[in-house]
Amino acid sequence: MRFQDTPELAAWRAQVREFVDRHWRAGAPAEDDDDSPFEAPQDEARVKAWLDRLAENGWIAPAWPKKYGGADMSVLEQFVLSQELHEAGAPTSRQMLNLVGPTIMLHGTEEQKAEHLPPMLRGEVAWCQGFSEPGSGSDLASLQARAVRDGDEYVVNGQKIWTSGAHRADWMFMLVRTDPDAPKHRGISYLLVDMKSPGITVRPLINMANGHVFNEVFFEDVRVPVRNRVGEENRGWYVGTTTLDFERSNIARAITARKNVERMARYVRGRAAAGRPVPPAYRLEVADRAIETAVCELLSFIVISIQARGGVPNMEASMCKMYGSELSQRVALTKMHLTGMTGQLRRFDGPEAVLGQSAAMEYMQVVPATIAAGTSEIQRNIIATRGLGLPRG
Ligand SMILES: Cc1cc2nc3c(=O)[nH]c(=O)nc-3n(C[C@H](O)[C@H](O)[C@H](O)COP(=O)(O)OP(=O)(O)OC[C@H]3O[C@@H](n4cnc5c(N)ncnc54)[C@H](O)[C@@H]3O)c2cc1C
């Protein structure tokens, strides 16, 4: 067993690091220590310039073919790139691109690819995901939004919910029911919908951290050209599950957890040096988070090694998602314990500042991690049934 890069990957990593130093770290504001994902929002112009640089190299969607603006990268090269960008706290891709892009590439027509992939990579369009409905989240295949064919168009009626970024999106990729009489997985189609279409209403849903991230979206006789359907009619479930497969494997959570553990360890050492040691129970809690972070990283390695051999991680991707999201909540809780009352403040300058600002805000922001993209219970079900062959129910 060897946890190290091959010479080729080591050279690639060095190239990425040099690029990140030159184009991302060099432009960082003096006070920005790059360590916390929960600092003040990033300078948009700087982010755009950086993403443009990535796009020029095909590094926004590194595994996509060059002809679609990618870099034809191997799974491992892409993994190294992703690791290095997350280590630097650098943005990695445009919104939703990794969800809808590969789906259009695999199942879309040439016309759809030409229309949507290039502007997606240039960051000229924002997308949102219209899957969940008020009665259909975990049991997504029970979705009720209806699309009825009328000549060259579908007429869509229904509601989507928890639609992240719908208030800023130009396009939505959505699942609709096109055959209500078929078994539930077989009557669904996958549509690309222009959010400016008449009949669409977007209403904000404010989350517990007082942020406007997601929305309710209502469809009233919305006309969608049939040419905007991806894949065959009534086969959209299988197109949609491609989308989900792309969502479930990443190293970002492990890296974020590790950086947080490093910060916490720095803080605890600093308190000891200042003669104000933290209670022993908190020290042990940080040690637990360090162990769990190592496990999380190893799970990411397992997922990527399966992909590198040409396999499709299934149970392993669920383990990775579930463990990483639950870990992010445990890390945030430990940070709350360490910062005490100070952690309630949005900004502070005391010794706790090393932990980043507002532990309470971070704590609230990670609550949905175990719900989005498949809840922990659903991930456990997948591990139990598909992974271990345990009986359902
Ligand atoms: C931050 C965030 C962003 C999101 N963004 C989007 C988006 O952009 N687009 C989109 O379409 N959706 C989005 N979602 C919705 C998300 O996909 C759903 O919330 C998720 O699938 C769960 O569905 P639900 O909320 O309907 O809960 P339900 O499915 O109703 O589940 C309720 C509870 O029951 C449990 N449960 C359900 N079924 C089972 C079962 N079979 N076995 C055991 N337990 C079960 C669940 O684990 C959960 O605890 C987002 C959610 C969050 C939190």
The ligand as an SDF file (V2000), in Angstrom:
LIG
                    3D

 53 58  0  0  0  0  0  0  0  0999 V2000
  -29.2280   22.8300    1.6310 C   0  0  0  0  0  0  0  0  0  0  0  0
  -30.1530   22.0730    0.7250 C   0  0  0  0  0  0  0  0  0  0  0  0
  -30.1650   22.3440   -0.6180 C   0  0  0  0  0  0  0  0  0  0  0  0
  -31.0500   21.6600   -1.4550 C   0  0  0  0  0  0  0  0  0  0  0  0
  -31.0540   22.0010   -2.7730 N   0  0  0  0  0  0  0  0  0  0  0  0
  -31.8950   21.3610   -3.6050 C   0  0  0  0  0  0  0  0  0  0  0  0
  -31.9630   21.7240   -4.9770 C   0  0  0  0  0  0  0  0  0  0  0  0
  -31.2720   22.6310   -5.4480 O   0  0  0  0  0  0  0  0  0  0  0  0
  -32.8400   21.0830   -5.7710 N   0  0  0  0  0  0  0  0  0  0  0  0
  -33.6340   20.0660   -5.3030 C   0  0  0  0  0  0  0  0  0  0  0  0
  -34.3760   19.5110   -6.0920 O   0  0  0  0  0  0  0  0  0  0  0  0
  -33.6130   19.7050   -3.9900 N   0  0  0  0  0  0  0  0  0  0  0  0
  -32.7770   20.3370   -3.1380 C   0  0  0  0  0  0  0  0  0  0  0  0
  -32.7560   19.9950   -1.8070 N   0  0  0  0  0  0  0  0  0  0  0  0
  -33.7370   19.0390   -1.3010 C   0  0  0  0  0  0  0  0  0  0  0  0
  -33.1550   17.7050   -0.8730 C   0  0  0  0  0  0  0  0  0  0  0  0
  -32.8110   16.9310   -1.9860 O   0  0  0  0  0  0  0  0  0  0  0  0
  -34.2160   17.0300    0.0070 C   0  0  0  0  0  0  0  0  0  0  0  0
  -34.3850   17.8280    1.1630 O   0  0  0  0  0  0  0  0  0  0  0  0
  -33.7980   15.6430    0.4040 C   0  0  0  0  0  0  0  0  0  0  0  0
  -33.8030   14.7820   -0.6880 O   0  0  0  0  0  0  0  0  0  0  0  0
  -34.7590   15.0730    1.4830 C   0  0  0  0  0  0  0  0  0  0  0  0
  -36.0670   15.1580    1.0730 O   0  0  0  0  0  0  0  0  0  0  0  0
  -37.1830   15.8310    1.9950 P   0  0  0  0  0  0  0  0  0  0  0  0
  -36.6750   17.1560    2.4800 O   0  0  0  0  0  0  0  0  0  0  0  0
  -38.4460   15.8210    1.2300 O   0  0  0  0  0  0  0  0  0  0  0  0
  -37.3100   14.9180    3.2630 O   0  0  0  0  0  0  0  0  0  0  0  0
  -38.1130   13.5210    3.3470 P   0  0  0  0  0  0  0  0  0  0  0  0
  -37.7620   12.6760    2.2040 O   0  0  0  0  0  0  0  0  0  0  0  0
  -39.5480   13.8370    3.5730 O   0  0  0  0  0  0  0  0  0  0  0  0
  -37.4970   12.9040    4.6410 O   0  0  0  0  0  0  0  0  0  0  0  0
  -37.8990   13.2930    5.9690 C   0  0  0  0  0  0  0  0  0  0  0  0
  -37.1400   12.4260    6.9480 C   0  0  0  0  0  0  0  0  0  0  0  0
  -37.5110   11.0480    6.7620 O   0  0  0  0  0  0  0  0  0  0  0  0
  -36.3780   10.2570    6.5020 C   0  0  0  0  0  0  0  0  0  0  0  0
  -36.7060    9.2210    5.5240 N   0  0  0  0  0  0  0  0  0  0  0  0
  -37.3580    9.3910    4.3530 C   0  0  0  0  0  0  0  0  0  0  0  0
  -37.4510    8.2230    3.6920 N   0  0  0  0  0  0  0  0  0  0  0  0
  -36.8480    7.2910    4.4620 C   0  0  0  0  0  0  0  0  0  0  0  0
  -36.5980    5.8940    4.3230 C   0  0  0  0  0  0  0  0  0  0  0  0
  -37.0010    5.2160    3.2550 N   0  0  0  0  0  0  0  0  0  0  0  0
  -35.9130    5.2810    5.3070 N   0  0  0  0  0  0  0  0  0  0  0  0
  -35.4870    5.9450    6.4090 C   0  0  0  0  0  0  0  0  0  0  0  0
  -35.6990    7.2650    6.5910 N   0  0  0  0  0  0  0  0  0  0  0  0
  -36.3600    7.9440    5.6380 C   0  0  0  0  0  0  0  0  0  0  0  0
  -35.3440   11.2130    5.9330 C   0  0  0  0  0  0  0  0  0  0  0  0
  -34.0320   10.7390    6.1120 O   0  0  0  0  0  0  0  0  0  0  0  0
  -35.6270   12.4700    6.7410 C   0  0  0  0  0  0  0  0  0  0  0  0
  -34.9890   12.4000    7.9870 O   0  0  0  0  0  0  0  0  0  0  0  0
  -31.9050   20.6730   -0.9490 C   0  0  0  0  0  0  0  0  0  0  0  0
  -31.8900   20.3880    0.4240 C   0  0  0  0  0  0  0  0  0  0  0  0
  -31.0430   21.0810    1.2650 C   0  0  0  0  0  0  0  0  0  0  0  0
  -31.0610   20.7680    2.7180 C   0  0  0  0  0  0  0  0  0  0  0  0
  1  2  1  0
  2  3  1  0
  2 52  2  0
  3  4  2  0
  4  5  1  0
  4 50  1  0
  5  6  2  0
  6  7  1  0
  6 13  1  0
  7  8  2  0
  7  9  1  0
  9 10  1  0
 10 11  2  0
 10 12  1  0
 12 13  2  0
 13 14  1  0
 14 15  1  0
 14 50  1  0
 15 16  1  0
 16 17  1  0
 16 18  1  0
 18 19  1  0
 18 20  1  0
 20 21  1  0
 20 22  1  0
 22 23  1  0
 23 24  1  0
 24 25  2  0
 24 26  1  0
 24 27  1  0
 27 28  1  0
 28 29  2  0
 28 30  1  0
 28 31  1  0
 31 32  1  0
 32 33  1  0
 33 34  1  0
 33 48  1  0
 34 35  1  0
 35 36  1  0
 35 46  1  0
 36 37  1  0
 36 45  1  0
 37 38  2  0
 38 39  1  0
 39 40  1  0
 39 45  2  0
 40 41  1  0
 40 42  2  0
 42 43  1  0
 43 44  2  0
 44 45  1  0
 46 47  1  0
 46 48  1  0
 48 49  1  0
 50 51  2  0
 51 52  1  0
 52 53  1  0
M  END
$$$$
